[in-house]
Amino acid sequence: MILIEGHKLLNEAIASGAKPEMVFVEHPDSLNGRVELEPLCFQISRGLLREISSVQNPAEIVAFLTPPPPPDLEKAIETAAKILVLDRLQDPGNIGTIMRTGEAMGIDLLIMLRGCCSIFNHKVARAAMGSNFRLPVCHDADFSVVVKLFRKYQTAMICADMEGKPVANFQFPLRAALVLGQEGRGLDQEILKECNSRLAIPMQGRVESLNVATSAAICLYEWARSRPAGLS
């Protein structure tokens, strides 16, 4: 189940199709009049609420929900023009931040390949601020299946790589998938071989690499402001 804290995220989760299973509050009026949650609600002490919560100062409502079913991978790829793919990212804060940035920059679909941190990690939900429920996300995806679908639906694969072309000068294709890997290990060699283009973020000073969420934000911004090839 997913741990959700606060009314805003709870509303986003329910709207996405997640099903509330247990709801915990300190005061009954913390339900804000939501009578449909009353049969699932437990009134507990502040101390117990703090034990259930992921933070020291918990929200007035904490809930556990069954997650919504993920979108069908093939249908999602078929209809998406701007896809972001994550390879073996483990930090939930980075993943949640990337989700939030991806939604803001107009990504149609996020694919998390097998080996990534769980999408249901509570830190992902906290960093995403609801984007994990609004943005279509296919998680635990097999790369061999994903790449076949990219070929089938003529989706160009682009990766972030220090030896690539400057991202600011790149003309993004009409249908493309940007692939980001873990800072320490980088992208899997099998993925690199499948990429049509490699993009780099020019840097100054003695910095060797950027945090993956920062790299994602820069690349996604450049993608959002560019006119894809094929559009007049």
C-alpha positions as CSV (number, residue, x, y, z in Angstrom):
1,M,0.0,0.0,0.0
2,I,0.9,3.7,-0.4
3,L,1.5,5.9,2.6
4,I,-0.1,9.3,2.0
5,E,0.0,12.3,4.3
6,G,-2.1,15.4,4.1
7,H,-5.4,16.3,2.4
8,K,-3.8,17.5,-0.9
9,L,-1.9,14.3,-1.6
10,L,-4.8,12.2,-0.4
11,N,-7.2,14.0,-2.8
12,E,-4.7,13.5,-5.7
13,A,-4.3,9.8,-4.9
14,I,-8.1,9.1,-4.7
15,A,-8.6,11.1,-8.0
16,S,-6.1,8.8,-9.7
17,G,-7.9,5.7,-8.7
18,A,-6.1,4.7,-5.5
19,K,-8.4,3.1,-3.0
20,P,-8.2,4.2,0.7
21,E,-7.8,1.2,3.1
22,M,-7.0,2.9,6.4
23,V,-7.2,6.5,7.5
24,F,-5.7,7.8,10.8
25,V,-6.5,11.2,12.5
26,E,-6.0,12.7,15.9
27,H,-9.3,14.6,15.8
28,P,-12.5,13.5,14.0
29,D,-12.9,16.9,12.4
30,S,-9.6,16.3,10.5
31,L,-11.7,14.4,8.0
32,N,-13.1,17.8,6.8
33,G,-16.5,16.3,6.4
34,R,-15.6,13.5,4.1
35,V,-18.2,11.0,5.3
36,E,-17.0,8.3,2.8
37,L,-13.8,7.9,4.8
38,E,-15.5,7.5,8.1
39,P,-15.8,3.7,8.0
40,L,-12.1,3.5,7.3
41,C,-11.0,6.0,9.9
42,F,-9.2,5.4,13.2
43,Q,-8.8,8.1,15.8
44,I,-5.4,7.8,17.5
45,S,-3.1,9.9,19.8
46,R,-0.6,12.4,18.5
47,G,2.2,10.1,19.5
48,L,0.8,7.2,17.5
49,L,0.2,9.5,14.5
50,R,3.9,10.5,14.7
51,E,4.9,6.8,14.7
52,I,2.8,6.1,11.6
53,S,4.0,9.2,9.8
54,S,7.3,9.5,7.9
55,V,8.0,12.9,9.4
56,Q,8.5,14.3,13.0
57,N,5.5,16.7,12.7
58,P,2.8,14.7,10.9
59,A,-0.1,16.1,8.9
60,E,-3.5,16.0,10.4
61,I,-4.5,13.0,8.3
62,V,-2.4,10.0,7.4
63,A,-3.7,7.2,5.1
64,F,-2.8,3.9,3.5
65,L,-4.2,3.2,0.0
66,T,-4.1,0.5,-2.5
67,P,-2.4,2.0,-5.6
68,P,-4.2,2.5,-8.9
69,P,-3.4,0.0,-11.7
70,P,-0.5,1.2,-13.9
71,P,-1.3,2.2,-17.6
72,D,-0.9,-0.3,-20.3
73,L,2.8,0.0,-21.5
74,E,2.1,-0.4,-25.2
75,K,-0.9,1.9,-25.3
76,A,1.0,4.5,-23.3
77,I,4.0,4.5,-25.6
78,E,1.7,4.5,-28.7
79,T,0.0,7.8,-27.6
80,A,3.0,9.6,-26.0
81,A,5.2,12.0,-27.9
82,K,7.5,13.1,-25.0
83,I,8.7,10.2,-22.9
84,L,11.1,10.2,-20.0
85,V,12.9,6.9,-19.1
86,L,14.7,6.3,-15.8
87,D,17.4,3.6,-15.5
88,R,18.1,2.1,-12.0
89,L,17.5,5.3,-10.1
90,Q,17.4,4.5,-6.4
91,D,17.0,7.8,-4.6
92,P,13.2,8.4,-4.0
93,G,13.7,12.1,-3.5
94,N,15.3,12.4,-7.0
95,I,12.6,10.3,-8.6
96,G,9.8,12.4,-7.0
97,T,11.5,15.6,-8.1
98,I,11.9,14.3,-11.6
99,M,8.2,13.4,-11.7
100,R,7.2,16.9,-10.6
101,T,9.6,18.5,-13.1
102,G,8.5,16.2,-15.9
103,E,4.8,17.1,-15.4
104,A,5.7,20.8,-15.4
105,M,7.7,20.5,-18.6
106,G,5.0,18.6,-20.5
107,I,6.2,15.0,-20.4
108,D,3.4,12.6,-21.6
109,L,4.8,9.4,-19.9
110,L,7.4,8.3,-17.4
111,I,8.9,4.9,-17.7
112,M,10.8,3.5,-14.7
113,L,12.9,0.5,-15.8
114,R,13.4,-2.5,-13.6
115,G,15.9,-1.7,-10.8
116,C,14.5,1.7,-9.9
117,C,13.3,2.6,-6.5
118,S,9.6,1.7,-5.9
119,I,7.1,4.2,-7.1
120,F,5.2,3.6,-3.9
121,N,8.0,4.8,-1.6
122,H,6.5,7.5,0.6
123,K,9.5,9.8,-0.1
124,V,8.7,9.6,-3.8
125,A,5.1,10.8,-3.1
126,R,6.3,13.6,-0.9
127,A,8.8,14.9,-3.4
128,A,6.5,14.5,-6.4
129,M,3.8,16.6,-4.7
130,G,1.0,14.8,-6.5
131,S,2.7,14.5,-9.9
132,N,3.1,10.8,-9.3
133,F,-0.7,10.5,-9.4
134,R,-1.3,12.9,-12.3
135,L,1.5,11.8,-14.6
136,P,1.2,8.4,-16.4
137,V,3.9,6.2,-14.9
138,C,4.9,2.7,-16.1
139,H,7.1,1.2,-13.4
140,D,9.2,-2.0,-13.2
141,A,9.4,-2.1,-17.0
142,D,11.6,-4.5,-18.9
143,F,14.0,-2.6,-21.2
144,S,13.9,-5.3,-24.0
145,V,10.1,-4.8,-24.2
146,V,10.3,-1.0,-24.0
147,V,12.9,-0.7,-26.9
148,K,10.8,-3.0,-29.1
149,L,7.8,-0.7,-28.6
150,F,9.9,2.4,-29.3
151,R,10.9,0.9,-32.6
152,K,7.3,-0.1,-33.4
153,Y,6.0,3.4,-32.8
154,Q,9.1,5.2,-34.2
155,T,10.1,6.8,-31.0
156,A,13.7,8.1,-31.0
157,M,15.9,7.3,-28.0
158,I,18.0,10.1,-26.6
159,C,20.3,9.8,-23.6
160,A,22.1,12.1,-21.3
161,D,25.9,11.5,-21.7
162,M,28.9,13.6,-20.9
163,E,30.4,12.9,-24.4
164,G,27.2,14.0,-26.2
165,K,26.2,17.1,-28.1
166,P,25.3,20.2,-26.2
167,V,21.6,19.9,-25.2
168,A,20.9,23.6,-26.0
169,N,21.8,23.1,-29.7
170,F,19.8,19.9,-30.1
171,Q,16.6,19.7,-32.3
172,F,14.4,17.2,-30.6
173,P,12.4,14.8,-32.8
174,L,8.6,14.8,-32.9
175,R,8.5,11.6,-31.0
176,A,11.3,10.9,-28.5
177,A,12.3,9.3,-25.3
178,L,14.9,10.8,-23.0
179,V,16.8,8.3,-20.9
180,L,18.5,9.2,-17.7
181,G,20.7,6.9,-15.6
182,Q,22.2,6.9,-12.1
183,E,25.0,9.4,-11.5
184,G,27.4,6.9,-10.2
185,R,27.0,4.0,-12.7
186,G,25.5,5.8,-15.6
187,L,23.4,4.1,-18.2
188,D,23.5,0.4,-18.9
189,Q,25.6,-0.3,-22.0
190,E,22.7,-2.1,-23.7
191,I,20.7,1.1,-23.4
192,L,23.5,3.3,-24.7
193,K,23.8,1.1,-27.9
194,E,20.1,1.7,-28.6
195,C,20.2,5.5,-28.3
196,N,20.0,7.5,-31.5
197,S,21.5,10.7,-29.9
198,R,23.5,11.6,-26.9
199,L,23.2,14.9,-25.1
200,A,25.6,16.7,-22.7
201,I,25.2,19.6,-20.4
202,P,28.3,21.9,-20.8
203,M,29.8,22.6,-17.3
204,Q,32.5,24.9,-16.0
205,G,34.8,24.6,-13.0
206,R,35.9,21.2,-11.7
207,V,32.4,19.7,-11.3
208,E,32.4,16.2,-12.8
209,S,28.7,15.6,-12.9
210,L,25.3,17.0,-11.8
211,N,22.6,15.4,-9.6
212,V,20.3,13.4,-11.9
213,A,17.3,15.5,-10.9
214,T,19.1,18.7,-11.8
215,S,20.2,17.1,-15.1
216,A,16.6,16.1,-15.8
217,A,15.4,19.6,-15.1
218,I,17.9,21.2,-17.6
219,C,17.3,18.7,-20.3
220,L,13.5,18.8,-20.0
221,Y,13.5,22.6,-20.0
222,E,15.5,22.6,-23.2
223,W,13.1,20.1,-24.7
224,A,10.1,22.1,-23.7
225,R,11.4,25.3,-25.2
226,S,12.6,23.7,-28.5
227,R,10.4,23.1,-31.5
228,P,10.5,19.4,-32.3
229,A,11.7,18.5,-35.8
230,G,8.8,18.1,-38.1
231,L,6.8,21.0,-36.7
232,S,6.6,24.3,-38.6
